[in-house]
Amino acid sequence: MNEQVIAYCERVDFAFWGEPLNALTNLAFFVAAAVMGWRLRGSGLVIGWLLVLVLVAIGTGSFLWHTFATRWAGLSDVLPILVFILIYIFAASRDFLGVAWWGSALAVVLFFPYAFLVAGGLSRLIPGIGANGAYASVALLIALYALWLRGRAPGTARGLGIGAAILVVSLGFRALDSALCDVVPVGTHFMWHILNGLMLGWMIEVYRRHRLDHPA
């Protein structure tokens, strides 16, 4: 778990600040968390606050990954992202679609085979897509929720559509990082952080607005 790896274009050695842009742009997650914490004040939305806390964990884990560059730091990067996704699936199923709590919990469980199948299909269509296939499955899932909601909650559907679009653009920068090393020595992964901070904060805002417009 303490083995160090070079996974991004910006890193050329194992120095703590070997990825300065990738490390410092994690501030985007903390800024998004601070903004959404301010917007959630007085709302009483427990899941909204939980998502804010996980957003802080995402920024922290990503910072550790881009400074220590070890296997354990890699886990601290990806696990909070997974937790955010699972919480949001539960919240979206329950509060956007009106599914019972047990059905929403089932939707969380079904995410794993769904992501496995979609990512596997994309890996066959696009060799070398790697982890980007799993993230692409999330963008697709957000778009599917948006389509489902376009009649009953058009504002929420538009918000989810915007979130999916930001994620797709963000994924483009993530995927291009290694491909553009010769052209852009610092890589493009730092844009993944900036856009993801924006996207995750926006997804919390979409949830906040929906709950205010459609109180339980």
N, C-alpha and C positions, 0 to 999 in steps of 0.2 A: 504493500500500500504506500510505502515511502519512495517507490521508484518514480523518478522524474521523467517527464515526456515533453517533447516539443511538438505541439499540436497546431500551432498557428504561425502564420507567416512572420509576424512581428518578432517572435522569439528566436534568437540565434544562440543563446547560452542559457544556463540555469540560474542566472542572477535573479534576486528577488524582484528587481525592477526591470526584468528582461522584456516585459510587455507593458510599457508605460501607458500607451493609449488604451489597450485592452483593459488594463487595471483601473485607470482613472475614469473611464467612461461608465464604470459601474455606478458612478454618482447619479446617473439617470434613474436608476431604480430607487435610490433614496429620495431624490427630488420628487418622483412620482408618488412615493409613499407619503411624503410630507404634504404634498398638495391634496391627495385624497384623504389623508387624515383630517386636514382642515375642512374639507368639504363634507366629511361624514359627521362632523361634530354635532351632537344633539340629535342625530338621526335614530339612534337605538338599533342600527342594523348590525347585528352581531357578526353575520357572515362578511359584511363589508369590512369591518374592522379586522376580522381574521385574515382576509385577503391582503389587507395592508401589512399586517405582521409578516405574512409569508413573502410579500414583496420585499420587505427589509431582509429577510433570510436569503432571498434570491440574489440581491445585491451583495450581501456578505459572502455567500458561497462562491459567486462568480469572481469576486475580488481575490479570494483565497486561491482559486483555481489559476487565475492569471498572474499570481505572484509566486506561490509555492510550486505550481505545475506538477503536483504529485497525484497518484491515483486517488488517495483519500480526498484531496481537494477537488478532484473531478466529481466525486460523489456528492460533495457539499454543493457543487454547482448544479447538478442535474436533479437531485432529489427534491429541493424546494420548488423547482419548476413543475415537477410531476404533482406535488401536493397542491399547488395552485390550480393546475388543470382539473384535478379530481374534485376539489372543493367547488370550482366554478361549474363543473358538470352537474353536481348535485344541486347547486343553487339555481342554475338555469332550468333544470328539469322541474324542480319543485315550484320555483317562483315565477318563471317565465311561462312554462307550459302547463302548470297546475297539476303536475303528477304527484301522487301520494309519496310520502317520505320513503316507503319501501321500494317504490318504483324508481325513485330518484337514486336510491342506493344501488339498485340493480343497474341503472344507467352507468354509474361509476364503475361497477365491476365489468360491464360489457365494453367499457372503453379499451381494456387491455387486448381482447381478441380483435376488436375493431382496428386499433392502431397497428397491431401485428399484421393483419391482413392487408391494410392499405399500404403500410410501409413496405411490406414484402412485394406487393404488386408494383409499387413505384420503383423498387430496386431492380425489378426485372425490366421495366421500361427504360429506366435511367441508371445505367451501371455507375457505381461509385457514389450514389446519392447518400449512402450511409445514414447517419442520424437525422439528416435533413428530411428523410422520408417520414419519420415519426412526427416531426414538427409540421410537415405538410399535412399529415392526417388531422392535426389539430385545427389548422386553417380550414380544411374541408368541413370538419365537424361544426365549427363556428358558422360557416356559410349555410350548412344544413339547418341549424337552429334558426338562422335568419329567415330562410325560406319558409320554415314552418310558422314563423311568427308574423309574416308580412301582412296577413289579414287581420289578426286579432290585436297585434301591438306593433303597428308600422314604425313607430319611433324607435322601439327597441330593436326591431329588425334592421333598420338603417344603421343603428349604432353597432350592432354585431357585424354587419357587412363592412363597415369602416374598419373595425378591429381585424377582420379576416384579411382585408386588403393590406393593412399595415404589416401584418405578419408575413404575407407573401413577399412584400418588398424587402422586409427584414431578412427573410430566408435567402433572398437573392444575394444580399451582401455576405451572408454567412457562407453560402456555397461558393462564392467567388474568391474567398480569402486565399486559398492555396493556389488557385489558378492564376491569380494576378500578381504573385510574389515578385516576378521579374520586372513587372511594370510599376507596381505599387509596393515598395519594400516594407511599409508598415502594415500592409494587408488591408482588408476591409471588414474584419470581424468587429472592430470597434463600433461600426454602424449598427450591427446586430444589437449591441447593448443600448445604444441611444434610441433606436426605433422600438426595441422590445420594452424599454422603460416606458415610452410613450404609449405603446399598445396595451401593456398590462394595467397601467394607470387608467387608460380609457375604458378598458373592460370593467374595472371597478366602478367607474362613473356611469357606464351603461346600466349596471346592476342598481346603483343608487337611484338613478332617474326612474327606472322601471318600478322600483319599490315605492317611490314617492307618488308616481302616477297611478299605480295599481296596488294600493295598500291591502294587506291580507285581511 
